[in-house]
Amino acid sequence: MVAHPPTDTNLTILRQLGVEEAVHYDMAGLPDDLDALTAIRARYSDFGLRWTVAESGPPIDRIVMSKSGWQAQTERYKKTLGHLGRLGVEVVAYNFMPQVSTDAMVVRTAMDRQTRGNALTSGFRLADVTDRTLPHDEVAIPRESMWDNLERFLNDVIPAAEAAGVQMALHPDDPPLPEMCGLQRIVGSVEDFDRVLEISKSPANSMTMCFGCFAEAGHDIPSLIRRWAARIGFVHVRDIRGRWDDFIETFPDDGQTDMFAAFEALYDIGYAGPLRSDHAPLMAGDDVENDGYAITGHVFAMGYLRGLAESVSKARSNG
C-alpha cells in the first residue's frame, strides 16, 4: 500500500491495516545518493514497514525525449537501481510519458466530479482540453523516435536491474491517448505493451497492470491479466465509469470492472507480487495534499481488496 504523503499518521494507519510492505511514491523522482535512499528505507522501517516498491523511480525526462544529458541520466538510473537492490527494493514502477508536469502528463480535466455519496473524484473529458499547444520549451519528436528511446533505455538499464534483483514495471499512459498537446504517448494499447515486452524478454522487464488505464481503453481486465501473466510485476487497482475520452474515477467496488473476476485471474496466474489501491475518491472529513491519495478512501479500498482476495482464494480452494 502507498502512504502519500508518508506522514506519521498515514504510516501508522498502514500498520494498523496489517500492511507489511510499503510503496514509496514520489513523482519528483528518487535521489541517486545511497544515504538519501537509506533514509527513505529507515522512514518506513521506523513504522514496521518494509520498503519494496519505488514509484516512479529516478528521473527520466531527458531519456524519454532524448534531450541533452540523457546519457548521464541513464548512468544515474543504473546506479540508483544498484542502490535500491541493496536496500531490498524489489520493483521500480515507471512511465514513459513526456515528463512535462508534476505527474508526468497523467491528465485530468476536473478534480471535483461527484461519485457515490457525493464523494469528490477526478475525471477526464477530452472535449474540455482547450489548450492543446506544445508545452513551453518542449520539442515534439516522432512516435518511432520515442520508441527508439524506450528501446535504448531498456537495453541500457535491464542488465543493471537484473544485477540488482529489481523488476522494472512500466505503467500505461494515463489516459491512453496517442498524443497530447503535440507530444506523443507511446504506451497506451495492448499492442504497445506486447511490443515493450518483446524488447527484452528478461523477467526484469515487466509491466504495471493498472486496471484503470486499461478500463479507460475499454479492455477486459481479467483477459489482459491472463495474457501477460508472468510479465506483470506490479498491480494498481482502480476503476472508472466511461471511456478514454470521457470518464470519472470511482471507488473500486463502484465502477465498470468485474473486480471479482480480475482477482480470480490474478489467483489463477499465481500472482504473488505487490498490489496497491490507486486514486481513491475524497471522502467526507478528509483533507488531502495529493489528489487521489486521501487516506480514508484507501482504507476502504484496502479492506475491499483484502476481502476480494480472501473470497477468491477460499472459493478456488473449495472448488
C-alpha positions in Angstrom: 0.0 0.0 0.0 1.1 3.6 -0.5 1.1 6.4 2.0 1.2 9.6 0.0 2.5 11.6 1.8 4.2 9.3 4.2 3.2 11.2 7.4 3.4 9.6 10.8 -0.4 9.2 10.8 -0.6 7.6 7.4 2.2 5.2 8.1 0.6 4.2 11.5 -2.7 3.5 9.7 -0.9 1.3 7.2 0.4 -0.9 10.0 -3.0 -0.9 11.7 -4.4 -2.3 8.5 -1.9 -5.1 8.6 0.2 -3.8 5.7 3.8 -5.1 5.9 5.3 -3.7 2.7 5.3 -0.1 1.5 5.3 1.7 -1.9 7.3 4.9 -1.8 5.6 7.2 -4.3 7.5 10.4 -5.4 6.8 11.9 -8.8 9.7 14.3 -8.3 12.0 11.2 -8.8 14.2 9.3 -6.4 17.6 10.6 -5.4 20.7 8.6 -6.6 22.5 9.0 -3.3 22.7 5.9 -1.2 22.5 7.8 2.1 19.3 9.6 0.9 17.8 6.3 -0.2 18.8 4.6 3.1 16.9 7.4 4.9 13.8 6.6 2.9 14.0 3.0 3.9 14.6 4.0 7.5 11.4 6.1 7.4 9.3 3.1 6.7 11.3 0.7 8.9 10.5 3.0 11.9 6.9 2.1 11.4 7.5 -1.6 10.9 7.2 -1.5 7.2 9.5 -3.0 4.6 10.1 -0.7 1.5 9.7 -3.0 -1.5 8.4 -0.7 -4.4 9.7 2.6 -5.7 7.3 4.6 -7.7 8.1 6.4 -10.0 11.8 5.7 -9.9 14.7 8.0 -10.7 14.1 11.0 -13.1 14.0 10.1 -16.9 12.8 13.3 -18.5 15.9 13.6 -20.7 15.9 9.9 -21.6 12.2 9.9 -22.8 12.7 12.8 -25.2 16.4 12.2 -26.0 17.4 15.6 -24.6 20.9 16.7 -23.9 22.2 14.9 -20.9 20.2 11.6 -21.4 23.4 9.6 -21.2 24.3 10.9 -17.8 20.7 10.4 -16.6 20.9 6.8 -17.8 24.0 6.2 -15.8 22.4 7.7 -12.7 19.4 5.5 -13.2 21.6 2.4 -13.3 23.5 3.5 -10.2 20.2 4.0 -8.4 19.0 0.6 -9.3 22.1 -0.9 -7.7 21.4 1.0 -4.5 17.7 0.1 -4.5 18.5 -3.6 -4.9 21.0 -3.4 -2.0 18.3 -1.8 0.2 15.7 -4.5 -0.6 13.5 -2.7 -3.1 12.1 -5.3 -5.5 10.1 -3.2 -8.0 10.6 0.1 -9.7 7.4 1.3 -11.3 7.9 4.0 -14.0 6.1 5.5 -17.0 7.5 6.7 -20.4 5.2 9.7 -21.0 6.9 13.0 -21.7 7.8 14.3 -18.2 6.4 17.8 -18.6 4.3 18.1 -15.4 4.5 17.1 -11.8 2.7 13.8 -12.6 4.3 13.2 -16.0 1.3 14.0 -18.1 -1.2 12.0 -16.2 -4.1 14.2 -17.4 -7.3 15.0 -15.6 -9.6 17.9 -16.6 -11.5 18.0 -13.2 -10.8 17.1 -9.6 -14.2 17.8 -8.3 -16.5 15.4 -10.1 -19.0 13.6 -7.8 -19.3 9.9 -7.3 -21.1 7.7 -4.7 -22.4 9.7 -1.8 -21.1 13.0 -3.3 -17.5 11.9 -2.7 -15.2 14.0 -4.9 -13.2 12.4 -7.6 -11.2 13.1 -10.7 -12.4 12.9 -14.3 -11.2 13.4 -17.8 -13.2 14.8 -20.7 -11.2 15.3 -23.9 -13.6 18.0 -25.1 -12.5 20.1 -22.1 -8.9 20.1 -23.1 -8.9 23.6 -24.5 -5.2 24.3 -24.6 -3.5 21.8 -26.8 -0.4 23.8 -27.6 3.0 22.4 -27.1 4.3 22.8 -23.5 6.9 25.5 -23.0 10.4 24.5 -24.0 9.3 21.1 -25.4 10.2 19.9 -28.9 8.0 17.3 -30.4 9.6 14.2 -31.7 8.1 11.4 -34.0 6.4 8.4 -32.4 9.1 6.0 -33.7 11.8 8.1 -32.2 10.2 7.8 -28.8 10.1 4.0 -29.4 13.8 4.1 -30.2 14.4 6.0 -26.9 12.4 3.4 -24.9 14.2 0.5 -26.6 17.6 2.1 -25.9 16.6 2.8 -22.3 15.5 -0.8 -21.7 18.6 -2.2 -23.3 20.7 0.1 -21.1 19.0 -0.5 -17.7 17.6 -4.0 -17.8 21.0 -5.6 -17.3 21.5 -3.3 -14.3 18.1 -4.2 -13.0 18.9 -7.9 -13.3 22.1 -7.5 -11.4 20.3 -5.6 -8.7 17.5 -8.1 -8.4 14.9 -5.4 -9.3 12.0 -5.6 -11.7 11.2 -2.6 -13.9 7.4 -2.3 -14.2 6.2 0.0 -16.9 2.9 1.8 -16.2 0.5 2.6 -19.1 -0.1 6.1 -20.3 -3.0 7.7 -18.5 -5.3 8.3 -20.2 -4.3 6.1 -23.2 -4.2 8.9 -25.8 -1.7 8.5 -28.7 -0.9 12.2 -28.5 -1.5 15.1 -26.1 -0.6 18.8 -26.7 1.7 17.8 -29.6 3.6 15.2 -27.7 3.5 11.5 -28.5 2.3 8.9 -25.9 3.5 5.5 -27.0 2.5 3.0 -24.3 -1.3 3.0 -24.1 -2.6 0.0 -26.1 -2.4 -3.8 -25.7 -0.2 -3.9 -28.8 2.1 -1.3 -27.3 2.7 -3.5 -24.3 3.2 -6.6 -26.4 6.0 -4.6 -28.2 7.5 -3.4 -24.9 7.7 -6.9 -23.5 9.3 -8.2 -26.7 12.2 -5.6 -26.5 13.6 -7.7 -23.6 12.2 -11.0 -22.5 14.0 -10.7 -19.2 11.8 -11.1 -16.1 13.3 -7.7 -15.1 11.3 -6.1 -18.0 7.8 -6.2 -16.6 4.6 -4.1 -16.5 2.4 -2.4 -14.0 -1.1 -3.9 -14.6 -3.2 -0.8 -14.0 -6.8 -1.8 -14.0 -8.0 1.8 -14.5 -5.8 2.6 -17.5 -6.9 -0.5 -19.4 -10.5 0.1 -18.4 -10.3 3.6 -19.9 -9.4 1.9 -23.2 -12.4 -0.5 -22.9 -10.5 -3.7 -22.3 -11.5 -6.8 -20.3 -9.1 -6.7 -17.3 -9.2 -10.5 -16.5 -8.3 -11.3 -20.1 -5.3 -9.0 -20.0 -4.1 -10.4 -16.7 -4.1 -13.9 -18.3 -2.5 -12.5 -21.5 0.5 -11.1 -19.7 0.6 -13.3 -16.6 4.3 -13.8 -15.6 5.2 -10.4 -17.1 3.1 -8.5 -14.5 5.4 -7.0 -11.9 3.1 -4.7 -10.1 -0.7 -4.1 -9.9 -2.7 -0.9 -9.5 -6.4 -1.5 -8.6 -8.5 1.4 -9.8 -11.8 1.7 -11.5 -13.7 4.1 -13.7 -17.0 4.8 -15.4 -16.9 5.9 -19.0 -14.1 5.5 -21.6 -10.8 7.1 -22.5 -12.3 10.4 -23.9 -14.9 10.9 -21.0 -14.6 9.1 -17.7 -14.6 9.6 -13.9 -12.7 7.6 -11.3 -14.8 5.6 -8.8 -14.5 3.6 -5.7 -13.1 0.1 -6.6 -16.5 -1.5 -6.0 -18.5 1.0 -7.9 -17.0 1.1 -11.4 -17.4 -1.0 -14.6 -14.7 -3.6 -14.0 -15.6 -7.1 -12.7 -13.2 -7.0 -9.8 -14.0 -10.5 -8.6 -13.2 -11.9 -12.0 -10.0 -9.8 -12.1 -8.9 -11.2 -8.7 -9.7 -14.7 -9.9 -7.4 -14.1 -12.9 -4.6 -12.9 -10.5 -5.1 -16.0 -8.4 -5.1 -18.3 -11.5 -1.8 -17.0 -12.8 -0.2 -17.3 -9.4 0.4 -13.6 -9.0 2.3 -13.0 -5.7 3.8 -9.6 -6.4 2.9 -6.2 -4.9 -0.5 -4.7 -5.4 -2.0 -1.4 -4.2 -5.1 0.6 -4.4 -4.9 3.6 -6.8 -6.6 7.0 -6.9 -9.3 6.9 -4.2 -12.2 9.5 -4.1 -12.1 12.2 -1.5 -14.4 11.3 1.4 -16.2 13.5 4.0 -13.8 14.8 6.6 -10.6 14.2 4.6 -8.0 16.9 3.9 -5.7 15.9 1.1 -2.4 17.2 -0.1 -2.3 14.9 -3.1 -5.4 14.4 -5.2 -6.5 10.7 -5.2 -4.5 9.9 -2.0 -6.6 10.9 0.9 -6.2 8.1 3.4 -9.9 7.2 4.2 -10.7 6.2 0.6 -7.6 4.0 0.6 -8.5 2.4 3.9 -11.9 1.4 2.4 -10.1 0.2 -0.8 -7.7 -1.9 1.2 -10.4 -3.7 3.1 -12.4 -4.3 -0.1 -9.3 -5.7 -1.9 -8.4 -8.0 1.0 -12.0 -9.3 1.1 -11.8 -10.0 -2.6 -8.5 -11.8 -2.4 -9.7 -13.9 0.5 -13.0 -14.7 -1.2 -11.3 -15.8 -4.4 -8.7 -17.9 -2.5 -11.3 -19.7 -0.5 -13.6 -20.2 -3.5 -10.8 -21.7 -5.5 -9.6 -23.9 -2.6 -13.1 -25.3 -2.1 -13.9 -25.6 -5.7 
